[in-house]
Amino acid sequence: MATKKMTVDKLKKKYHKRLNKIVSSDKSFTHMLKEIKAAPKTQIGGIMRKESKRFDAEFISEVEHSLHPLERIVKNPRQFIREEYSVVPVELAKKTGSKAIQHLSQHSELVKEINAKGDVIPDKILGTFVEEELAIYENRFVMTLIRKLALFVEMRYRYIDEHGDTTDSDMMTIKAIVPIGGAKYEIETKMKLVVPSDDEGQRAANDDLLARLKTLRQRVTYLVNSPFMRALKKAAPVSGKISQTNMIRSNPDYRAAYLLWLFIGRYDALGVTYSVKERKMDFNNEYLTQVFTLILSNYLTLKTDKAKLDDKKATKYQISPRFVKPILDRDIADDRFMDRMGNKPVALRKMTEAQLQRQKKREIEKEKARIRKEKEKERQIALALEKKERAIQRALEKKEREKEQARLAKEALLEKKRLLQEEQKKKKKLEAERKAAKAAAAKRIAEEQARLKATRLKIKKAAETKKK
């Protein structure tokens, strides 16, 4: 690069040296150069422009930080377990719980029998049926966030990809009307040099940020096409203010997704800032002489037989060229940074150093206000969590009371069954004793009858013996 620059500079010097030698060695050339210098409507302008860009690493870092929680949610989303209860035959009940015991204690008609061990064998029971549902509010919120994130990243990637090139340029314009030999010679020339900008030494850092943005785009594209998004394809997206449910507040991944939602909502920049520096070219006497010599060279380049040099009508004038700011082409003007992203126009404005300082001050104040707001939100969240914890504690205590009531009801049922069994045992025992007493009485009667019969026989035998 340095070799090429030295070669061009050397060629320029040689070319201007030869032109100056030709002009100074010939009176006609000298006279024509004076005519060109004396032209009253000569306009010469030159501008040097340096462009640089700076990518905003804030939105890239914020999205990178939040992608890991989103990927974990998409890989293993939380699901709502819905329980339904129904009285079914025992063989059809897949799952039972404390509610089944409580229900059975209140409906003794469902008891089939109580075996000898005291085990209750129901005929029907309150069964629990579990169904998992993916389209809960929190997952629909994540689905909507991924769609917004894809649009957020894609718009900035496309804009930066299409408008990311910055250049340094030098341009000079020449416009002159020169009367020579009764002819009016008009010349309008523009010369421009454009080279890629080094972004004030930030090109490597900018390239690194652009590579990170491309990686982000690929990861977000994966999320959009994930099985999670396909499963929620027909689910209704969330709208309006996001409700901070218990899962969003307490689960770190869903909490990170909520913070990303807030960031996307307040971040309205395109992620790239352009800086432009311009200054006019310096035209000293030596450089002006070179420019006028080039005008003379252009004049001689035009092939014509209509213009003739008239030395007698030559007039001397003061050199009074006007310096004007040239009208830049679109390819190096500010408006090349303007474009339309869909139906949304991209605004562009120039800012002075004082305006930049004021903007920086406003951004600092805005950041302080945002931090105060975030702290207030965190305080409100902490209060809400404390309130929620108290409510959970009360719910747990209520559940324990219900559990205790169910236990007492179960014990009452078992006690009732025990008493019933005791009563049945007593009845059986009394019946057995009655039967035993009856059998004993029958036995005593039979024995007495046998004894009486034996006595009668003895008396009879004794009477017969006495007669003999």
C-alpha positions in Angstrom: 0.0 0.0 0.0 2.8 2.4 0.9 4.6 1.5 -2.3 1.5 2.4 -4.4 1.1 5.7 -2.6 4.7 6.7 -3.2 4.3 5.8 -6.8 1.2 7.9 -7.3 2.8 10.9 -5.5 5.9 10.6 -7.7 3.8 10.5 -10.8 1.8 13.5 -9.7 5.0 15.5 -9.2 6.4 14.5 -12.6 3.2 15.4 -14.3 2.8 18.8 -12.7 6.5 19.5 -13.3 6.2 18.9 -17.0 3.0 20.9 -17.3 4.6 23.9 -15.5 7.6 23.6 -17.8 5.4 23.6 -20.9 3.4 26.6 -19.6 6.4 28.6 -18.6 8.3 28.0 -21.8 5.6 29.1 -24.2 4.0 32.6 -24.2 0.7 31.2 -25.7 0.4 28.7 -22.8 1.2 31.5 -20.4 -1.4 33.8 -21.9 -4.1 31.0 -21.8 -3.3 30.2 -18.2 -3.8 33.9 -17.3 -7.1 33.9 -19.1 -8.2 30.9 -17.1 -7.0 32.5 -13.8 -8.8 35.7 -14.6 -12.2 34.0 -15.3 -14.7 35.7 -12.9 -17.1 32.7 -12.7 -14.6 30.1 -11.6 -15.8 28.0 -8.7 -13.4 25.6 -6.9 -14.4 23.4 -4.0 -12.9 20.6 -2.1 -13.9 18.5 0.9 -12.2 15.8 2.9 -14.5 13.4 4.7 -13.9 10.6 7.2 -16.6 8.2 8.3 -16.5 5.7 11.2 -19.0 3.5 12.8 -19.4 2.0 16.2 -21.6 -1.0 17.0 -23.5 -0.9 20.2 -22.4 -3.9 22.2 -25.2 -3.4 24.8 -28.0 -5.1 22.9 -25.7 -7.9 21.7 -24.4 -8.6 25.2 -28.0 -8.4 26.7 -29.4 -10.9 24.1 -26.4 -13.2 24.6 -26.9 -13.2 28.3 -30.6 -14.0 28.0 -30.3 -16.7 25.3 -29.0 -19.4 27.6 -32.1 -19.2 29.9 -34.4 -19.2 26.8 -32.6 -22.3 25.5 -33.1 -24.1 28.8 -36.8 -23.2 28.8 -37.2 -24.4 25.2 -35.4 -27.6 26.0 -37.3 -28.4 29.3 -40.4 -26.1 29.6 -42.5 -26.1 32.7 -45.9 -27.8 32.3 -49.1 -27.4 34.2 -50.3 -30.6 35.9 -54.1 -30.6 35.9 -55.9 -32.9 38.3 -59.4 -34.1 37.8 -61.4 -36.2 40.3 -64.1 -38.8 39.5 -65.7 -41.7 41.5 -64.8 -44.9 39.6 -64.5 -48.6 40.3 -61.4 -49.5 42.3 -59.8 -51.4 39.4 -60.0 -48.2 37.2 -58.4 -45.8 39.7 -54.8 -45.2 38.7 -54.0 -42.7 41.5 -55.6 -41.8 44.8 -54.7 -39.4 47.6 -55.9 -37.9 50.9 -59.0 -36.6 49.2 -60.0 -40.2 48.3 -59.8 -41.2 51.9 -61.7 -38.2 53.1 -64.4 -38.8 50.4 -64.6 -42.5 51.4 -65.0 -41.6 55.1 -68.0 -39.4 54.1 -69.6 -42.0 51.8 -69.7 -45.3 53.7 -72.0 -46.7 51.0 -68.9 -47.1 48.8 -67.4 -49.6 51.2 -67.6 -53.1 50.0 -66.4 -54.9 53.1 -64.1 -54.9 56.0 -61.9 -58.0 56.3 -60.8 -59.8 59.4 -57.6 -57.7 59.6 -59.7 -54.5 59.7 -58.7 -53.5 56.2 -61.4 -51.4 54.4 -62.1 -52.8 50.9 -64.1 -50.2 48.9 -66.2 -51.0 45.9 -65.7 -47.5 44.3 -63.3 -44.7 45.1 -62.5 -41.1 44.2 -59.8 -41.4 41.6 -57.2 -38.7 40.6 -56.5 -38.3 36.8 -53.5 -36.2 35.9 -53.0 -34.3 32.5 -50.0 -32.2 31.5 -50.6 -29.0 29.6 -47.8 -27.1 27.8 -49.7 -24.0 26.7 -49.6 -22.3 30.1 -49.4 -18.5 30.4 -45.6 -18.5 31.1 -44.8 -20.7 28.0 -47.0 -18.5 25.8 -45.1 -15.5 27.1 -41.8 -17.2 26.1 -43.3 -18.0 22.7 -44.2 -14.4 22.1 -40.8 -13.2 23.4 -39.0 -15.5 20.9 -41.0 -14.1 18.0 -40.3 -10.5 19.1 -36.6 -11.4 19.6 -36.3 -12.8 16.1 -37.7 -9.6 14.6 -35.5 -7.5 16.9 -32.3 -9.2 15.9 -33.2 -9.6 12.2 -34.0 -5.9 11.7 -30.7 -4.9 13.2 -28.7 -7.5 11.5 -30.1 -6.6 8.1 -29.6 -2.9 8.6 -26.0 -3.3 9.8 -25.2 -5.8 7.0 -26.5 -3.5 4.3 -25.2 -0.2 5.8 -22.2 -1.3 7.7 -19.5 -0.1 5.2 -17.9 3.2 6.0 -15.4 5.0 3.8 -13.0 7.9 3.8 -13.2 10.2 0.8 -11.6 13.3 -0.8 -13.5 15.2 -3.5 -12.8 18.3 -5.5 -15.2 20.1 -7.9 -14.3 22.6 -10.5 -16.8 24.7 -12.4 -15.6 27.5 -14.7 -16.6 29.6 -17.7 -13.5 30.9 -19.4 -13.6 33.3 -22.5 -10.7 32.5 -24.8 -10.3 33.9 -28.3 -14.0 34.9 -28.6 -15.2 31.5 -27.5 -16.7 30.6 -24.2 -15.2 27.5 -22.7 -17.2 25.8 -20.0 -15.8 23.2 -17.7 -17.4 21.2 -14.9 -15.2 18.5 -13.3 -15.5 16.4 -10.2 -12.7 14.2 -8.9 -13.3 11.8 -6.0 -11.1 9.3 -4.1 -12.8 6.8 -1.9 -11.1 4.2 0.4 -12.5 1.9 3.1 -12.5 3.5 6.6 -10.6 2.0 9.5 -13.4 3.2 11.8 -10.8 5.1 13.9 -9.0 1.9 14.8 -12.2 0.1 15.7 -12.7 -2.0 12.6 -11.4 -5.2 14.3 -13.7 -4.7 17.3 -16.6 -3.9 14.9 -15.9 -7.1 12.9 -15.9 -9.1 16.2 -19.3 -7.6 17.2 -20.7 -8.3 13.7 -19.6 -12.0 14.0 -21.3 -12.2 17.4 -24.5 -10.7 15.9 -24.4 -13.4 13.2 -24.1 -16.1 15.8 -27.0 -14.6 17.8 -29.1 -14.6 14.6 -28.4 -18.3 14.1 -29.2 -19.2 17.7 -32.5 -17.2 17.6 -33.4 -18.9 14.3 -33.0 -22.3 16.1 -35.3 -21.1 18.9 -37.9 -20.0 16.3 -37.8 -23.5 14.6 -37.6 -25.5 17.9 -40.1 -28.3 18.8 -41.3 -26.0 21.7 -42.4 -23.3 19.2 -44.0 -25.9 16.9 -45.9 -27.3 19.8 -47.3 -23.8 20.6 -47.9 -22.9 17.0 -51.7 -22.6 17.5 -51.4 -21.1 21.1 -52.6 -17.5 21.5 -49.7 -15.1 22.0 -49.7 -12.8 25.1 -50.3 -9.1 24.7 -50.3 -6.0 26.8 -48.5 -5.8 30.1 -46.9 -9.1 31.2 -48.3 -10.5 34.4 -45.5 -11.4 36.9 -46.8 -14.8 38.0 -45.1 -16.8 40.7 -43.2 -18.8 38.2 -41.9 -15.7 36.4 -40.8 -14.1 39.7 -39.2 -17.2 41.3 -37.8 -19.2 38.4 -34.4 -17.8 37.3 -34.9 -18.7 33.6 -38.4 -17.2 33.3 -37.2 -14.2 35.2 -34.4 -13.6 32.7 -36.9 -13.9 29.9 -39.0 -11.2 31.5 -36.0 -8.9 31.9 -35.2 -9.4 28.2 -38.8 -8.5 27.3 -38.4 -5.2 29.2 -35.1 -4.5 27.4 -36.5 -5.1 23.9 -39.4 -2.9 24.7 -37.2 0.1 25.7 -34.3 -0.3 23.2 -35.3 1.5 20.0 -31.8 2.1 18.5 -30.6 0.1 15.4 -27.4 -0.8 17.2 -24.9 1.2 15.1 -23.8 4.8 15.3 -22.0 6.7 12.5 -19.6 9.5 13.0 -18.7 11.8 10.2 -15.9 14.4 10.1 -15.6 16.9 7.2 -13.3 19.8 6.5 -12.6 21.9 3.5 -9.5 21.4 1.4 -6.8 24.0 1.8 -6.0 25.8 -1.5 -2.8 27.7 -1.4 -1.2 29.5 -4.4 0.8 26.5 -5.5 -2.2 24.2 -5.4 -4.3 26.8 -7.2 -1.7 27.0 -10.0 -1.8 23.2 -10.4 -5.6 23.3 -10.6 -5.6 26.0 -13.2 -3.0 24.1 -15.2 -5.2 21.1 -15.1 -8.1 23.3 -16.5 -5.8 24.3 -19.3 -4.9 20.7 -20.0 -8.6 19.9 -20.2 -9.2 22.8 -22.5 -6.5 21.4 -24.9 -8.0 17.9 -24.6 -11.2 19.1 -26.4 -10.9 18.4 -30.1 -12.3 21.6 -31.9 -11.5 24.1 -34.5 -13.8 26.8 -33.2 -11.7 28.4 -30.5 -8.8 30.7 -31.4 -6.4 32.5 -29.1 -6.5 36.4 -29.6 -3.5 37.9 -27.8 -4.7 41.5 -28.6 -7.9 41.1 -26.6 -6.3 39.5 -23.6 -7.1 41.3 -20.4 -5.6 41.0 -17.0 -7.8 40.5 -14.0 -7.3 39.8 -10.3 -7.5 36.1 -9.4 -10.8 35.6 -7.5 -11.9 32.0 -7.5 -14.7 31.2 -5.1 -14.6 28.2 -2.8 -17.8 26.4 -2.5 -18.8 23.2 -0.7 -19.5 20.7 -3.4 -22.7 18.7 -3.7 -21.7 15.2 -2.7 -22.9 12.1 -4.5 -25.3 9.8 -2.8 -22.7 7.2 -2.4 -20.7 9.3 0.1 -23.4 11.6 1.4 -25.1 11.2 4.8 -28.3 10.0 3.3 -26.8 6.8 2.2 -27.1 5.8 5.8 -30.9 6.2 5.4 -33.1 3.4 4.4 -36.5 1.9 5.2 -36.9 -1.2 7.2 -40.2 -2.5 6.0 -42.6 0.4 6.6 -40.5 2.0 9.3 -38.3 4.9 8.2 -34.9 5.2 9.7 -34.3 8.7 11.1 -30.9 10.4 10.6 -29.6 13.6 12.1 -26.3 15.4 12.3 -25.0 16.2 15.8 -22.4 18.7 17.0 -20.0 18.0 19.8 -22.1 20.1 22.2 -25.2 18.2 21.2 -23.3 14.9 21.7 -22.3 16.0 25.2 -25.9 16.9 26.0 -27.1 13.6 24.6 -24.6 11.7 26.7 -25.7 13.7 29.8 -29.4 12.8 29.0 -28.4 9.1 28.5 -26.7 9.1 31.9 -29.7 10.7 33.6 -32.0 8.3 31.7 -29.8 5.3 32.9 -29.9 6.6 36.5 -33.7 6.9 36.3 -33.9 3.4 34.8 -31.8 2.1 37.7 -34.0 3.8 40.3 -37.1 2.4 38.5 -35.5 -1.1 38.5 -34.7 -0.8 42.2 -38.3 0.3 43.0 -39.6 -2.6 40.9 -37.3 -5.0 42.8 -38.6 -3.6 46.1 -42.2 -4.0 44.9 -41.3 -7.5 43.8 -39.7 -8.3 47.1 -42.9 -7.1 48.9 -45.1 -9.1 46.6 -42.9 -12.2 47.2 -43.2 -11.7 50.9 -46.9 -11.4 50.6 -47.0 -14.4 48.4 -44.9 -16.4 50.8 -47.3 -15.5 53.7 -50.2 -16.6 51.5 -48.4 -19.9 50.7 -47.7 -20.4 54.4 -51.4 -19.9 55.2 -52.3 -22.3 52.3 -49.9 -24.9 53.7 -51.3 -24.5 57.2 -54.8 -24.9 55.8 -53.7 -28.0 53.9 -52.2 -29.4 57.1 -55.5 -28.7 58.9 -57.4 -30.5 56.1 -54.9 -33.3 56.3 -55.4 -33.6 60.0 -59.1 -33.5 59.6 -58.9 -36.2 57.0 -56.7 -38.3 59.4 -59.2 -37.8 62.2 -62.1 -38.7 59.9 -60.2 -41.8 58.8 -59.6 -42.7 62.5 -63.3 -42.1 63.3 -64.2 -44.4 60.4 -61.8 -47.1 61.6 -63.1 -46.7 65.1 -66.7 -47.0 63.9 -65.8 -50.1 62.0 -63.9 -51.5 65.1 -66.9 -50.9 67.3 -69.1 -52.6 64.7 -66.8 -55.5 64.7 -66.8 -55.7 68.5 -70.5 -55.6 68.6 -70.6 -58.4 66.0 -68.1 -60.4 68.0 -70.3 -59.9 71.1 -73.4 -61.0 69.3 -71.6 -64.1 68.0 -70.2 -64.8 71.5 -73.7 -64.5 73.1 -75.2 -66.7 70.4 -72.5 -69.2 70.9 -73.0 -69.1 74.7 -76.8 -69.4 74.2 -76.3 -72.4 72.0 -73.8 -73.9 74.4 -76.2 -73.3 77.4 -79.0 -74.8 75.4 -76.8 -77.8 74.5 -75.8 -78.2 78.1 -79.4 -78.0 79.3 -80.4 -80.6 76.7 -77.5 -82.8 77.8 -78.5 -82.5 81.5 -82.1 -83.3 80.6 -81.0 -86.3 78.6 -78.8 -87.5 81.4 -81.6 -87.0 83.9 -84.0 -88.9 81.7 -81.5 -91.7 81.3 -80.9 -91.8 85.1 -84.7 -91.9 85.7 -85.1 -94.6 83.2 -82.3 -96.6 84.8 -83.9 -96.1 88.2 -87.3 -97.3 86.9 -85.6 -100.4 85.5 -83.9 -101.1 88.8 -87.2 -100.7 90.7 -88.9 -103.0 88.2 -86.2 -105.6 88.6 -86.4 -105.3 92.3 -90.1 -105.8 92.3 -89.9 -108.8 90.1 -87.2 -110.3 92.4 -89.4 -109.7 95.4 -92.4 -111.5 93.8 -90.3 -114.6 93.2 
